[in-house]
Amino acid sequence: MLLDTASLYFRAYFGVPDSVRAPDGTPVNAVRGLLDFIARLVQDHRPDALAACMDFDWRPRWRVELIPSYKAHRVAEEVSGGPDTEETPDTLSPQVPVIDEVLDALGLARLGAEGYEADDVIGTLAERAGGPVDIVTGDRDLFQLVDDARAVRVLYPVKGVGSLAVYDGAALREKYGVDGSGYADLALMRGDPSDGLPGVRGIGEKTAAKLLAEYGDLAGILAAVEQPASKLTAAQRTKFREAADYLKAAPRVVRVAREVELPDTDLTLPRTPRDPQALEALSERWGLGSSLRRLLSALDS
């Protein structure tokens, strides 16, 4: 099981009231919500290996160089020569280091890579895995990793993590008209304002799916643009030609990297905490209470 950790703690932050606080009054709703999420996932799905995948770089420079608008609207403050800071609620960002410390004390594998997003870490681990993989994320971008032949699915939270939509190839085809291998091409044509990706003007999700069904992939569509005998309309040819520069760069930006260099880490789900003393201190300091007890019980069982 591979967790898109930021996606889950964002959901926890907005789903758990900020009245959930540490003894000193500091909000810990994201911390406790995430612990509750992981406890429920372990309890319901019984993975034998689990990794909390992290954004070591939420807006990699190499992606920005290809498409400067990539996630640009999320930048809180530009720092000359330094990394961009993601705009997050004031009471969420201080909780992220606490999440890191708690996961480390528990012994849950926490993986990231400099210059890459959590999506790329997930893509790499899914590529390496020798058995079934469940990816837990609220980010549709990871639908591109769905692969029935390798038993890779996406578990998409509908309400918390107690209600998850399971996306395999059949579910993707039913909802989007493509399977995992075609989803990235559909996504880059459709565009995504939340990621600063303009897409191809006038080519929506349904049209993109129809074109992929007709021509196989983006390369096939672009070849058809230059073939007078193809069934593309004159308007569609114009739209793709106008988006030529974007379409040259977008595949590298949208497609998840699958060969990221990662440390050799044991992903086995721990039965007991790696550092019980540190965990006890963290629990007392941050008032983790029943959330931590539930996760420890789920791990032990």
Backbone hydrogen bonds, N-H to C=O, Kabsch-Sander energy under -0.5 kcal/mol:
donor,donor_aa,acceptor,acceptor_aa,energy
2,L,134,D,-2.7
3,L,1,M,-0.5
3,L,51,A,-2.9
4,D,136,V,-2.6
5,T,3,L,-1.6
5,T,53,C,-1.4
8,L,4,D,-1.8
9,Y,5,T,-2.8
10,F,6,A,-2.3
11,R,7,S,-1.6
12,A,8,L,-2.4
13,Y,9,Y,-2.5
14,F,10,F,-2.1
15,G,11,R,-1.4
16,V,12,A,-2.2
20,V,17,P,-1.8
21,R,19,S,-0.9
22,A,26,T,-3.3
25,G,22,A,-2.5
28,V,20,V,-2.6
32,R,28,V,-2.8
33,G,29,N,-2.1
34,L,30,A,-2.2
35,L,31,V,-2.2
36,D,32,R,-2.3
37,F,33,G,-2.3
38,I,34,L,-2.8
39,A,35,L,-2.4
40,R,36,D,-2.3
41,L,37,F,-2.5
42,V,38,I,-2.8
43,Q,39,A,-2.5
44,D,40,R,-2.8
45,H,41,L,-2.5
46,R,42,V,-1.7
50,L,267,L,-2.8
51,A,1,M,-2.1
52,A,109,A,-3.3
53,C,3,L,-2.3
53,C,51,A,-0.9
54,M,111,L,-3.1
56,F,54,M,-1.1
56,F,116,Y,-0.8
57,D,116,Y,-1.4
63,R,60,P,-0.8
64,V,60,P,-2.0
65,E,61,R,-2.7
66,L,62,W,-0.9
67,I,63,R,-2.5
70,Y,67,I,-2.4
71,K,195,D,-2.0
72,A,69,S,-2.0
74,R,71,K,-1.6
75,V,72,A,-1.5
76,A,85,T,-3.7
77,E,85,T,-0.6
80,S,78,E,-0.6
82,G,79,V,-2.4
85,T,77,E,-0.8
86,E,84,D,-0.5
87,E,74,R,-3.4
88,T,86,E,-0.6
92,L,89,P,-1.9
93,S,89,P,-1.5
95,Q,92,L,-2.0
96,V,92,L,-0.8
96,V,93,S,-0.9
98,V,94,P,-0.5
99,I,95,Q,-2.3
100,D,96,V,-2.2
101,E,97,P,-2.3
102,V,98,V,-2.6
103,L,99,I,-2.6
104,D,100,D,-2.2
105,A,101,E,-2.4
106,L,102,V,-2.2
107,G,103,L,-1.4
108,L,103,L,-2.0
109,A,50,L,-0.6
111,L,52,A,-2.0
116,Y,113,A,-1.8
120,D,117,E,-0.6
121,V,117,E,-1.5
122,I,118,A,-2.8
123,G,119,D,-2.6
124,T,120,D,-2.1
125,L,121,V,-2.5
126,A,122,I,-2.7
127,E,123,G,-1.8
128,R,124,T,-1.8
129,A,125,L,-1.6
133,V,151,A,-2.3
135,I,133,V,-0.5
135,I,153,R,-2.4
136,V,2,L,-2.8
136,V,134,D,-0.5
137,T,135,I,-0.7
137,T,155,L,-1.7
140,R,138,G,-0.6
142,L,139,D,-1.5
143,F,140,R,-2.4
144,Q,141,D,-1.2
145,L,142,L,-1.7
146,V,143,F,-1.7
147,D,152,V,-1.9
150,R,147,D,-0.6
151,A,148,D,-1.1
152,V,147,D,-2.5
153,R,133,V,-2.6
153,R,151,A,-0.6
154,V,167,Y,-2.0
155,L,135,I,-3.5
156,Y,154,V,-0.7
156,Y,165,A,-3.1
158,V,163,S,-3.1
159,K,163,S,-1.4
162,G,159,K,-0.7
163,S,159,K,-1.3
164,L,162,G,-0.5
165,A,156,Y,-3.1
166,V,164,L,-0.5
167,Y,154,V,-3.2
167,Y,165,A,-0.6
168,D,166,V,-0.7
172,L,168,D,-2.2
173,R,169,G,-2.4
174,E,170,A,-2.2
175,K,171,A,-2.1
176,Y,172,L,-3.5
177,G,172,L,-0.9
177,G,173,R,-1.0
178,V,172,L,-0.7
182,G,179,D,-1.1
183,Y,179,D,-0.9
183,Y,180,G,-0.8
184,A,180,G,-0.6
186,L,182,G,-2.0
187,A,183,Y,-3.0
188,L,184,A,-2.4
189,M,185,D,-1.6
190,R,186,L,-2.6
191,G,187,A,-2.5
192,D,197,L,-2.3
195,D,192,D,-1.6
196,G,193,P,-1.0
197,L,192,D,-2.3
200,V,189,M,-2.9
201,R,199,G,-0.7
203,I,200,V,-2.5
204,G,202,G,-0.8
208,A,204,G,-2.6
209,A,205,E,-2.2
210,K,206,K,-2.2
211,L,207,T,-2.5
212,L,208,A,-2.3
213,A,209,A,-2.2
214,E,210,K,-1.8
215,Y,211,L,-2.9
216,G,212,L,-2.2
217,D,215,Y,-1.1
221,I,217,D,-2.1
222,L,218,L,-2.8
223,A,219,A,-2.0
224,A,220,G,-1.9
225,V,221,I,-1.7
226,E,222,L,-0.8
226,E,223,A,-0.7
227,Q,224,A,-1.3
230,S,227,Q,-1.9
237,R,233,T,-2.3
238,T,234,A,-2.1
239,K,235,A,-2.3
240,F,236,Q,-2.3
241,R,237,R,-2.3
242,E,238,T,-2.6
243,A,239,K,-1.3
244,A,241,R,-1.4
247,L,243,A,-2.7
248,K,244,A,-1.3
249,A,245,D,-1.3
250,A,246,Y,-3.1
252,R,249,A,-0.7
253,V,249,A,-1.2
254,V,250,A,-3.2
255,R,251,P,-2.3
262,L,260,V,-0.6
265,T,263,P,-0.9
267,L,265,T,-0.6
269,L,48,D,-2.0
274,R,105,A,-0.8
275,D,105,A,-2.5
279,L,275,D,-2.4
280,E,276,P,-2.5
281,A,277,Q,-2.2
282,L,278,A,-2.4
283,S,279,L,-2.6
284,E,280,E,-2.2
285,R,281,A,-2.7
286,W,282,L,-2.6
287,G,283,S,-1.2
288,L,283,S,-1.5
291,S,288,L,-1.2
292,L,288,L,-1.3
293,R,289,G,-2.0
294,R,290,S,-2.5
295,L,291,S,-1.7
296,L,292,L,-2.6
297,S,293,R,-2.3
298,A,294,R,-2.3
299,L,295,L,-2.4
300,D,296,L,-2.3
301,S,297,S,-1.8
